């Protein structure tokens, strides 16, 4: 009898695990980055050149770490270049072609792509909830459709962002800027970042049952974005105010919104945790998480009531009605929802990891913001309302992480704390702009 011996390497080298597709992706990123550097470095200062060069290995590393990002990056690059080429006539860019070229008008101009993003995120949320509430679930069913739609929505958001960046230079060379400068642009940023991080957790934990909850906050952001577009015509590209004409903006704002997105994601997971915990309750006062959701969703139209007439009274009426239906569906379907949610351990782990990542990036953003303030206003900290509330957000999540790591914080208290943290973060993000004034008044509603 022959004996076959198989040797298994338990410490397979990092480089040996790279597939041919990994190296092709790396070559494409390197070629694209060096092309952009050679063509546009004359328009960049030394810091911006450094950011571009650092983006190349960062993008390769992310594509190798999470392989779906490779296809997302390739698709976004291809369609963005297609849109840019459609704007070109005899080597000259013309913004007016957005109304003349079919693909630009209906799909690839920044406004068209962002509207598609909005529709796709709404559809994704609907499919996740139809799957969650369906009495019969099939493998590869409605939640899969919701997940695929979320991926396409993220792609359309990124295409819209990249094309808007190019369009800003068509408006005027002195107007061109990375589109992270106003509420319209950062709400797009928030929506796709939150969805992208959720999709990573979805793949990592092999469950799509959290999509129904996380996509609610994404859809709420999209709802605000559409209202803001109608009321303020915010989709129009505007020149930067002097304080924003800084390369610090390119670093501070994205880092900040990774924090905001992860805090929002953790709060929705916390909400799912509390729903699972109270599923069997029949006493109304034990269903506090549901009433909190209902109050928050239905209170938003009251907050913006002064602009209801400008936006059209039907908009907030529809919003109110949809919010009421969502709360009612969760109230009456909470036992089925609870049975389909992941275990408490998984929910707790996702909540913790989301807050940990969000806190790390929010800390980086706060430091970058201080450096930016020193350059723009001559001081690192001025106790401006925005800065003060950013500090409150930072302290809130620093305390949450401290209690988790030092005292073993888990369960109901951790979930409620994360949920309240979203309210604190929302006020720091929007409430300060609405009710307070200061050095950041250029971000008012």
C-alpha positions as CSV (number, residue, x, y, z in Angstrom):
1,X,0.0,0.0,0.0
2,X,1.4,3.4,-1.0
3,X,1.2,6.3,1.4
4,X,0.8,9.8,0.0
5,X,2.0,12.6,2.1
6,X,0.6,16.1,1.6
7,X,2.5,19.1,3.0
8,X,0.3,22.0,4.0
9,X,1.9,25.4,4.5
10,X,0.3,27.1,7.5
11,X,2.3,30.3,6.9
12,X,1.7,30.9,3.2
13,X,3.4,34.0,2.1
14,X,1.4,37.2,1.5
15,X,2.8,37.6,-2.0
16,X,2.3,34.0,-3.0
17,X,-1.5,34.3,-2.2
18,X,-1.9,37.0,-4.9
19,X,-3.8,35.8,-7.9
20,X,-3.2,37.0,-11.5
21,X,-6.4,39.2,-11.2
22,X,-4.8,40.9,-8.1
23,X,-1.7,41.8,-10.2
24,X,-3.8,43.0,-13.1
25,X,-5.8,45.2,-10.8
26,X,-2.6,46.6,-9.3
27,X,-1.2,47.3,-12.7
28,X,-4.4,49.1,-13.8
29,X,-4.4,51.3,-10.6
30,X,-0.7,52.0,-11.0
31,X,-1.1,53.0,-14.7
32,X,-4.1,55.1,-14.0
33,X,-2.5,56.9,-11.0
34,X,0.7,57.6,-12.9
35,X,-1.2,58.9,-15.9
36,X,-3.2,61.2,-13.7
37,X,0.0,62.4,-12.0
38,X,1.8,63.1,-15.3
39,X,-1.2,64.9,-16.8
40,X,-2.5,66.9,-13.9
41,X,0.4,67.5,-11.5
42,X,0.9,71.0,-12.9
43,X,-2.5,71.9,-11.4
44,X,-1.6,70.4,-8.0
45,X,0.6,71.7,-5.1
46,X,3.1,69.3,-3.5
47,X,0.6,68.1,-0.9
48,X,-2.0,67.2,-3.5
49,X,0.6,65.4,-5.4
50,X,1.5,63.4,-2.3
51,X,-2.2,62.5,-1.7
52,X,-2.5,61.2,-5.3
53,X,0.7,59.1,-5.1
54,X,-0.4,57.7,-1.7
55,X,-3.8,56.8,-3.2
56,X,-2.2,54.3,-5.6
57,X,-0.9,51.8,-3.0
58,X,-3.9,52.4,-0.8
59,X,-6.3,51.5,-3.6
60,X,-4.3,48.4,-4.4
61,X,-4.2,47.3,-0.8
62,X,-8.0,47.8,-0.4
63,X,-8.6,45.8,-3.6
64,X,-6.5,43.0,-2.4
65,X,-8.0,43.0,1.1
66,X,-11.6,43.0,-0.2
67,X,-11.8,41.7,-3.7
68,X,-15.3,43.1,-4.7
69,X,-13.7,46.6,-4.5
70,X,-11.6,45.7,-7.6
71,X,-14.7,45.3,-9.8
72,X,-16.3,48.4,-8.2
73,X,-13.2,50.5,-8.9
74,X,-12.9,49.3,-12.5
75,X,-16.6,49.9,-13.2
76,X,-16.5,53.4,-11.7
77,X,-13.3,54.3,-13.6
78,X,-14.7,53.0,-16.9
79,X,-18.1,54.8,-16.7
80,X,-16.5,58.0,-15.3
81,X,-14.1,58.1,-18.3
82,X,-17.0,57.4,-20.6
83,X,-18.9,60.3,-19.2
84,X,-15.9,62.6,-19.4
85,X,-15.3,61.6,-23.0
86,X,-18.9,62.4,-23.8
87,X,-18.4,65.9,-22.6
88,X,-15.4,66.4,-25.0
89,X,-15.9,68.1,-28.3
90,X,-12.8,68.7,-30.4
91,X,-10.7,68.4,-27.3
92,X,-12.8,71.0,-25.4
93,X,-15.2,70.2,-22.6
94,X,-18.8,71.6,-22.8
95,X,-21.0,71.3,-19.8
96,X,-24.1,71.9,-22.0
97,X,-23.7,68.5,-23.5
98,X,-25.2,67.0,-20.4
99,X,-28.6,67.9,-22.0
100,X,-27.7,66.8,-25.5
101,X,-26.0,63.4,-25.1
102,X,-28.3,60.5,-24.3
103,X,-25.9,58.7,-21.9
104,X,-25.1,61.9,-20.0
105,X,-28.7,63.1,-19.8
106,X,-30.2,59.9,-18.5
107,X,-27.4,58.0,-16.8
108,X,-23.9,59.5,-16.4
109,X,-24.0,63.2,-15.8
110,X,-23.5,63.8,-12.1
111,X,-27.1,64.7,-11.3
112,X,-28.4,61.8,-13.3
113,X,-26.1,59.3,-11.6
114,X,-26.9,60.6,-8.2
115,X,-30.7,60.4,-8.9
116,X,-30.1,56.8,-10.0
117,X,-28.2,56.3,-6.7
118,X,-31.2,57.6,-4.8
119,X,-33.7,55.3,-6.6
120,X,-31.5,52.3,-6.2
121,X,-31.0,52.8,-2.5
122,X,-34.7,53.1,-2.0
123,X,-35.3,49.9,-4.0
124,X,-32.5,48.1,-2.1
125,X,-34.1,49.1,1.2
126,X,-37.5,47.8,0.0
127,X,-36.1,44.5,-1.1
128,X,-34.3,43.9,2.2
129,X,-37.5,44.6,4.1
130,X,-39.6,42.5,1.8
131,X,-37.2,39.6,2.4
132,X,-37.2,40.3,6.2
133,X,-41.0,40.3,6.5
134,X,-41.7,37.6,3.9
135,X,-43.4,34.5,5.5
136,X,-41.4,32.2,3.2
137,X,-37.7,32.8,2.5
138,X,-35.7,31.2,-0.2
139,X,-32.0,31.0,-0.5
140,X,-30.8,33.7,-2.8
141,X,-34.1,35.5,-2.6
142,X,-35.1,39.1,-2.2
143,X,-32.2,40.1,0.1
144,X,-29.8,39.1,-2.6
145,X,-31.5,41.5,-4.9
146,X,-31.4,44.2,-2.2
147,X,-27.6,43.6,-1.8
148,X,-27.0,43.8,-5.6
149,X,-29.0,47.0,-5.9
150,X,-26.9,48.5,-3.0
151,X,-23.7,47.7,-4.9
152,X,-25.0,49.3,-8.1
153,X,-26.2,52.3,-6.0
154,X,-22.7,52.7,-4.5
155,X,-21.2,52.5,-8.0
156,X,-23.6,55.2,-9.3
157,X,-22.8,57.4,-6.3
158,X,-19.1,57.2,-7.0
159,X,-19.6,57.8,-10.8
160,X,-21.7,60.8,-10.0
161,X,-19.0,62.1,-7.6
162,X,-16.2,61.6,-10.1
163,X,-18.2,63.2,-13.0
164,X,-19.3,66.1,-10.7
165,X,-15.6,66.7,-9.9
166,X,-14.9,67.0,-13.7
167,X,-18.0,69.2,-14.3
168,X,-16.9,71.7,-11.7
169,X,-13.9,72.4,-13.8
170,X,-16.1,72.9,-16.9
171,X,-18.0,75.5,-14.9
172,X,-14.7,77.4,-14.4
173,X,-11.1,76.6,-13.7
174,X,-11.3,78.6,-10.5
175,X,-14.5,76.8,-9.6
176,X,-13.3,73.2,-9.9
177,X,-12.9,71.3,-6.6
178,X,-13.4,67.8,-5.1
179,X,-17.1,67.4,-4.4
180,X,-17.1,67.2,-0.6
181,X,-17.7,70.9,0.1
182,X,-21.4,71.3,0.9
183,X,-24.4,69.4,2.4
184,X,-25.5,68.0,-1.0
185,X,-22.1,66.5,-1.8
186,X,-21.4,65.2,1.7
187,X,-24.8,63.5,1.9
188,X,-23.9,61.6,-1.2
189,X,-20.6,60.8,0.5
190,X,-22.4,59.6,3.6
191,X,-24.8,57.4,1.7
192,X,-22.3,55.4,-0.3
193,X,-19.7,55.1,2.5
194,X,-22.3,53.8,4.9
195,X,-23.7,51.4,2.4
196,X,-20.2,50.2,1.3
197,X,-19.1,49.5,4.9
198,X,-22.4,47.6,5.5
199,X,-21.7,45.5,2.4
200,X,-18.3,44.6,3.8
201,X,-19.9,43.4,7.1
202,X,-22.6,41.6,5.1
203,X,-19.9,39.6,3.3
204,X,-17.7,39.1,6.4
205,X,-20.5,37.8,8.7
206,X,-22.3,36.0,5.8
207,X,-25.7,37.5,6.7
208,X,-27.9,39.9,4.8
209,X,-30.5,40.3,7.6
210,X,-29.0,43.6,8.8
211,X,-29.5,45.2,5.5
212,X,-33.1,46.1,6.3
213,X,-32.0,48.2,9.2
214,X,-28.8,49.8,7.9
215,X,-30.3,50.7,4.6
216,X,-33.0,52.7,6.5
217,X,-30.5,55.3,7.6
218,X,-29.1,55.4,4.1
219,X,-32.5,55.9,2.6
220,X,-33.2,58.6,5.2
221,X,-30.1,60.4,4.1
222,X,-31.2,60.1,0.5
223,X,-34.6,61.4,1.4
224,X,-33.0,64.5,3.0
225,X,-30.7,64.9,-0.1
226,X,-33.7,65.0,-2.5
227,X,-35.6,67.5,-0.3
228,X,-32.4,69.6,0.0
229,X,-32.0,69.5,-3.8
230,X,-35.5,70.8,-4.4
231,X,-35.5,73.5,-1.7
232,X,-32.0,74.8,-2.2
233,X,-31.2,73.7,-5.8
234,X,-28.1,72.2,-4.1
235,X,-27.1,70.2,-7.1
236,X,-25.9,73.3,-8.8
237,X,-22.1,73.5,-8.6
238,X,-21.0,76.6,-6.7
239,X,-17.5,78.2,-6.2
240,X,-15.8,77.4,-2.9
241,X,-15.9,79.9,-0.1
242,X,-12.3,81.0,0.8
243,X,-12.1,78.9,4.0
244,X,-12.7,75.8,1.9
245,X,-10.0,76.4,-0.6
246,X,-7.5,74.2,1.1
247,X,-6.0,70.7,0.5
248,X,-6.9,69.9,4.1
249,X,-10.5,69.6,2.9
250,X,-9.6,66.6,0.8
251,X,-8.5,64.7,3.9
252,X,-10.6,66.1,6.7
253,X,-14.1,65.7,5.2
254,X,-13.8,62.0,3.9
255,X,-12.2,60.9,7.2
256,X,-15.0,62.7,9.1
257,X,-17.7,61.0,7.1
258,X,-16.2,57.5,7.5
259,X,-16.7,58.3,11.2
260,X,-20.3,59.5,10.7
261,X,-21.2,56.5,8.5
262,X,-19.8,53.9,10.9
263,X,-21.5,55.6,13.9
264,X,-24.8,55.5,12.0
265,X,-24.2,51.9,11.0
266,X,-23.5,50.9,14.6
267,X,-26.7,52.7,15.8
268,X,-28.9,50.8,13.3
269,X,-27.3,47.5,14.4
270,X,-28.0,48.5,18.0
271,X,-31.6,49.2,17.0
272,X,-31.8,45.6,15.6
273,X,-30.3,44.3,18.8
274,X,-33.0,46.0,20.9
275,X,-35.7,44.8,18.6
276,X,-34.5,41.2,18.9
277,X,-34.3,41.6,22.7
278,X,-37.9,43.0,23.1
279,X,-39.6,40.8,20.4
280,X,-41.7,38.9,22.9
281,X,-42.9,41.9,24.8
282,X,-46.5,42.9,24.7
283,X,-46.3,45.8,27.2
284,X,-46.1,49.1,25.2
285,X,-43.6,50.7,27.5
286,X,-41.2,47.8,26.8
287,X,-41.1,48.6,23.1
288,X,-39.3,51.9,23.7
289,X,-36.9,51.4,20.7
290,X,-39.8,51.3,18.3
291,X,-41.4,54.4,19.7
292,X,-38.0,56.2,19.5
293,X,-37.7,55.2,15.8
294,X,-41.2,56.4,15.2
295,X,-40.7,59.8,16.9
296,X,-37.4,60.3,15.1
297,X,-38.8,59.4,11.6
298,X,-42.0,61.4,12.0
299,X,-40.4,64.4,13.7
300,X,-38.2,65.2,10.7
301,X,-41.0,66.8,8.7
302,X,-41.8,69.1,11.7
303,X,-38.1,70.2,11.9
304,X,-38.2,71.3,8.3
305,X,-41.8,72.6,8.4
306,X,-40.8,76.2,7.4
307,X,-39.7,74.8,4.0
308,X,-42.6,72.5,3.5
309,X,-44.4,75.0,1.1
310,X,-41.2,75.5,-0.8
311,X,-40.5,71.8,-1.2
312,X,-44.2,71.0,-1.9
313,X,-46.4,69.8,0.9
314,X,-46.8,66.4,-0.6
315,X,-43.1,65.5,-0.1
316,X,-43.2,65.5,3.6
317,X,-46.7,64.0,3.7
318,X,-45.3,61.0,1.7
319,X,-42.3,60.9,4.0
320,X,-44.5,60.9,7.1
321,X,-46.7,58.1,5.6
322,X,-43.7,55.9,4.7
323,X,-42.2,56.4,8.1
324,X,-45.5,55.4,9.8
325,X,-45.7,52.3,7.6
326,X,-42.1,51.3,8.5
327,X,-42.8,51.6,12.3
328,X,-46.1,49.7,12.0
329,X,-44.4,46.9,10.0
330,X,-41.7,46.5,12.6
331,X,-44.2,46.6,15.5
332,X,-46.4,43.8,14.0
333,X,-43.6,41.8,12.5
334,X,-41.1,42.1,15.3
335,X,-41.1,38.4,16.3
336,X,-40.5,37.3,12.8
337,X,-37.8,39.9,12.4
338,X,-36.1,38.9,15.7
339,X,-36.0,35.3,14.7
340,X,-34.2,36.2,11.4
341,X,-31.7,38.5,12.9
342,X,-28.1,37.2,13.6
343,X,-27.3,36.2,17.2
344,X,-26.7,38.7,19.9
345,X,-23.0,37.9,19.8
346,X,-22.8,38.8,16.1
347,X,-24.9,42.0,16.6
348,X,-22.7,43.0,19.5
349,X,-19.5,42.4,17.5
350,X,-20.6,44.4,14.5
351,X,-21.7,47.2,16.8
352,X,-18.3,47.3,18.4
353,X,-16.2,47.0,15.2
354,X,-18.3,49.8,13.6
355,X,-17.7,52.1,16.5
356,X,-14.0,51.3,16.7
357,X,-13.4,52.0,13.0
358,X,-15.6,55.1,13.1
359,X,-13.8,56.4,16.3
360,X,-10.4,55.9,14.7
361,X,-11.3,57.9,11.6
362,X,-13.2,60.5,13.5
363,X,-10.1,61.1,15.7
364,X,-8.0,61.5,12.6
365,X,-10.5,63.9,11.1
366,X,-10.6,65.9,14.3
367,X,-6.8,66.3,14.3
368,X,-6.8,67.2,10.6
369,X,-9.6,69.7,11.3
370,X,-7.4,71.4,14.0
371,X,-4.5,71.7,11.6
372,X,-6.8,73.1,9.0
373,X,-8.2,75.6,11.5
374,X,-4.7,76.7,12.4
375,X,-4.0,77.4,8.7
376,X,-7.3,79.1,8.0
377,X,-8.0,81.0,11.2
378,X,-4.7,81.1,13.0
379,X,-5.6,78.8,15.9
380,X,-6.0,75.0,16.4
381,X,-9.2,75.3,18.5
382,X,-11.7,78.2,19.0
383,X,-14.6,76.5,20.7
384,X,-16.8,77.1,17.7
385,X,-20.1,75.3,18.1
386,X,-19.1,72.8,15.4
387,X,-15.8,72.1,17.1
388,X,-17.5,71.8,20.5
389,X,-20.0,69.3,19.3
390,X,-17.3,67.3,17.5
391,X,-15.6,67.1,20.8
392,X,-18.8,65.9,22.5
393,X,-19.2,63.2,19.8
394,X,-15.5,62.1,20.3
395,X,-15.9,61.9,24.1
396,X,-19.1,60.0,23.8
397,X,-17.6,57.2,21.7
398,X,-14.3,57.3,23.6
399,X,-16.3,56.6,26.8
400,X,-18.3,53.8,25.0
401,X,-15.0,52.1,23.9
402,X,-13.4,52.6,27.3
403,X,-16.4,50.9,29.0
404,X,-16.3,48.1,26.5
405,X,-12.6,47.4,26.7
406,X,-12.1,48.1,30.4
407,X,-15.4,47.1,31.9
408,X,-16.8,44.6,29.4
409,X,-19.8,46.7,28.4
410,X,-22.2,44.6,26.4
411,X,-25.9,44.1,25.8
412,X,-28.8,46.5,26.4
413,X,-26.8,49.4,27.8
414,X,-24.2,49.3,25.0
415,X,-27.0,49.2,22.4
416,X,-28.9,52.1,23.9
417,X,-25.7,54.1,24.2
418,X,-24.9,53.5,20.5
419,X,-28.4,54.5,19.6
420,X,-28.2,57.7,21.6
421,X,-24.8,58.3,20.1
422,X,-26.5,58.7,16.7
423,X,-28.7,61.5,18.0
424,X,-25.6,63.2,19.3
425,X,-23.8,62.7,16.1
426,X,-26.8,63.9,14.0
427,X,-26.9,67.1,16.0
428,X,-23.2,67.7,15.5
429,X,-23.7,67.1,11.8
430,X,-27.0,68.9,11.1
431,X,-28.3,70.4,14.2
432,X,-25.4,72.8,14.7
433,X,-25.9,74.0,11.1
434,X,-29.6,74.6,11.7
435,X,-29.7,76.2,15.1
436,X,-26.2,77.6,15.9
437,X,-23.8,79.9,14.1
438,X,-20.1,80.2,14.1
439,X,-17.0,79.9,12.0
440,X,-18.6,76.9,10.1
441,X,-21.7,79.0,9.1
442,X,-20.9,78.3,5.4
443,X,-22.5,74.9,6.0
444,X,-25.9,76.3,7.1
445,X,-29.2,74.9,5.8
